[in-house]
Amino acid sequence: MDFKKVSEFLTPALWLIGGLVMLASIANAAPNPNFHIYIAYGQSNMAGNGAIVPSVDQATNPKNFLMLASHNANASQRSGSTTQSIKTGEWYPAIPPMFHPFENLSPADYFGRAMVDSLPGVTVGIIPVAIGAVSIKAFDKDQYQAYFNSAASYIQSWAKDYDSNPYQRIVDLGKKAKEVGVIKGFIFHQGETDGAGTEWQNNVYKTYKDIVNALDLDENEVAFVAGEMMNDPTGNSGQGSCCYSKNGGIAQLKSKFKKFGLASSQGLKGNGKDPYHFGREGVIELGRRYVHEMLQLIDKTIDPDAPAVDLVDPSQSTVPDEPPEEYGPYGDAPAKIPGTIEVEEYNKGGADKGYYDLSKGNEGGKFRKNDVDIYQPNMGLVVGHCQKGEWLKYSVNVEADGEYEISALVAGDNGTGSFVLYMDDTKIGTEIANEGNGFETFTTVSGGKATLKAGKHDLKIEITNDWIDIDYVEFKASSTTSIAQGLNLMTEAESNFNLFDMQGKHVASFKAAGMDAAVRMVKDGVKGIRQGVYLVRSAGKMGIKQKVVTYEK
């Protein structure tokens, strides 16, 4: 055998295989959770009107702070004395000016720097798209074209930096940013041009919502912080402030957003030249106030296992993608029948496998991080905001052939919200509807009876009418079935009990002869629990009984 020829053949082949493996790993890479990205948009105060001090703002790269360039510019075109040229869609150290070559210092500059200082271990990125003197319509995907067609020539000229479509520039850059990091929020400053009335408020929310939808983000998680207009009546060479009366309308934006903050302008000085713009000190402090608001709204969790973000090429610091979640029971084993099915413990596997939900994001924000809406009205967890057509699946193990009585603990205020059950795609029992006593009042409702076969099955809950909250579904062996199969019967005093931790997470299910016996069992240490405080709860014909118990080893 000619080993030299074999070697000559294998070398390029191995390179090819290695390259394919590397490409596969890149394709399967996930965004770095410690790379926090913010979209900054608005008009002139966001674009940058604070004076740049090159020795402070441009001489050295800011720590762990990047910008995703929104336009092309040579260093000689940019304000100050930077040597940095930039190209649209590339990452660079966040050196001002970020928004247009002729602009100056923006609140976004010191928002990023202060955010990095506030969250050690985090790298911050800015998507900067702002145009001086524009209406909010400039960022509306349905109005921008008509707006720019009739705008002043200098506004049309500035808009060309974003191909005369600021909305699309934000979306395009946002998609690129999502490949390597996590978009955490928006910082916004606009309103001097077109006021802060109801129409403006609606348009502001629309621009945000359109971008969120285009980027497949969740408004329950992506914060929006707006800045107040300048409020310096004594400054600016006696000209006062043009627009501070609009701050009340800006504050009313809170009613539109799921996560909203307001950066105050109180005490911030203008530039001494006009009634519109903050001076350098005001710009820097406003950026820090954006940080103060944002920190109250975002998830600040740091992933200690993620690599440091590569400040030259963030695509080099993504993390391995998690493998798809396999379909199967939420816990270690299928739920048992007879027994209680906790509705929030639907199967793993994700959308269209373990569940189907019509609204994006977990509206209740509890327990699990997908689209099923889980709430905590009292101490327990419930699945709510249920709409017709949604469904949940559960792996169950029926312990014996026989007839089972079905019931569920549910709430609702319309008396019509309802669901049905399927076992392996065969409908069982009768429709279960809430009794219309309100979402805080849970009652046990019968679901009829079903004859079930022993073994492992898939149980499906399918919503048949809107708006019902569901705590659990219970299956009890009928007395005739129990006797016929010679099962060990519980005494009449014996009941099913559920154990929850103080965050409302279901920990265990067990049987006990009354509440006192259940409490003793918890104090002795129900299998699998840790030291802590728990809620013991039972539900029966006499209503819900519950008691707080401390387990100490």
Secondary structure as UniProt FT lines:
FT   HELIX           3..27
FT   STRAND          29..30
FT   TURN            33..34
FT   STRAND          35..42
FT   HELIX           44..47
FT   HELIX           54..57
FT   TURN            63..64
FT   STRAND          65..68
FT   HELIX           75..77
FT   TURN            80..81
FT   TURN            88..89
FT   STRAND          91..93
FT   TURN            101..102
FT   HELIX           107..118
FT   TURN            120..121
FT   STRAND          123..130
FT   TURN            132..133
FT   HELIX           136..139
FT   TURN            141..143
FT   HELIX           144..150
FT   HELIX           153..159
FT   HELIX           160..162
FT   TURN            163..164
FT   HELIX           166..178
FT   TURN            179..180
FT   STRAND          182..189
FT   TURN            192..194
FT   HELIX           198..214
FT   TURN            215..216
FT   TURN            219..221
FT   STRAND          223..227
FT   TURN            233..234
FT   TURN            236..239
FT   HELIX           244..246
FT   HELIX           247..251
FT   HELIX           252..255
FT   STRAND          260..263
FT   TURN            266..267
FT   HELIX           280..295
FT   TURN            296..297
FT   TURN            304..305
FT   HELIX           314..317
FT   STRAND          319..320
FT   STRAND          335..337
FT   STRAND          339..342
FT   HELIX           343..345
FT   TURN            352..354
FT   STRAND          355..356
FT   TURN            363..364
FT   STRAND          374..375
FT   STRAND          382..383
FT   TURN            388..389
FT   STRAND          391..398
FT   STRAND          402..412
FT   STRAND          418..423
FT   TURN            424..425
FT   STRAND          426..433
FT   STRAND          438..452
FT   STRAND          455..465
FT   STRAND          469..477
FT   HELIX           479..484
FT   TURN            485..486
FT   TURN            492..493
FT   STRAND          495..501
FT   TURN            502..503
FT   STRAND          506..512
FT   HELIX           515..524
FT   TURN            527..528
FT   STRAND          532..540
FT   TURN            541..542
FT   STRAND          543..551
//
